[in-house]
Amino acid sequence: MDIEIRRGLAEARTLAQDRWPALLAYVGLGVWLPFVLLASEPIFDLRAILAIMSDPFTYRVGGSIAGPLYLLGIVAVIVCGAMLATWNALLTEMREGYISEIMYGMVAGAAYLVVNCIFYFGIGVILSIPILLLGGFEAAQTWGTPYLVGRHIVSTVTGAWLSARFCLVGPIMGAAGRLEPVSAFIESWQRTASAQGRLFAFYIALNIVVAVATAALLAPHIYFVFNSPQGGIADWVMHFGWLIFWSVNFAATMLIPAGFYRASQPGATAAEVFA
């Protein structure tokens, strides 16, 4: 099983054209609803974050930390549930309806979230071992910027390679209606083996595009924070801009792996299935 990038992107475009109502619905569930929930907590406002970063010793936020953490947990479950529901809606030949997809997504999404947290926490611990052996914070103070840049490059490259090897986990689960992610991790590793080089290059390029787009939005937002009143029209414009950005990012995050999953199938293509 090989994966051609061009064919995978063509499959993704076909899926978007044929299942766009479901995609839009789950963008609402996976992006707009979490945005509304997080907007209710002041600590997640960019003004508060910048104030804490600029003066961490004197700036204080009232309330308990348990509230924001609890809200983040709820949002994480909703987002993962929306992701699995989206892949289920995109990749099953006969859809069972939104209620069934959402119920599946919330159950499978919780398992997907737990396994991903355990897996990537373990990867983080493994990557931290060389850093600790090199001196950790002392090395950062000694070598300064070159050390921090090198560590960031290693983390970015490792993250892109892991994204390439495990990009099919969600689509594999959603297409078959699986509730456990472990076998999907194994199958994704096997399916991406022959194409890991081109997938790695693709995800490096994709990460660069997302980083540039994020910086292009973050720079004017920071400017408006320091030069416009809170709650003004500039804040509303930037919030809407972030919503559009994350909506497009969510849709791409769903469609691209789904397209690669279709491209890895030895049988019919998405265009043939939905013809």
Secondary structure as UniProt FT lines:
FT   HELIX           5..18
FT   HELIX           20..27
FT   HELIX           28..32
FT   HELIX           33..39
FT   HELIX           42..44
FT   HELIX           46..54
FT   TURN            56..58
FT   HELIX           66..91
FT   HELIX           98..133
FT   TURN            134..136
FT   HELIX           137..143
FT   HELIX           145..165
FT   TURN            166..168
FT   HELIX           169..176
FT   HELIX           182..191
FT   HELIX           193..195
FT   HELIX           196..227
FT   TURN            230..231
FT   HELIX           233..264
FT   HELIX           270..273
//
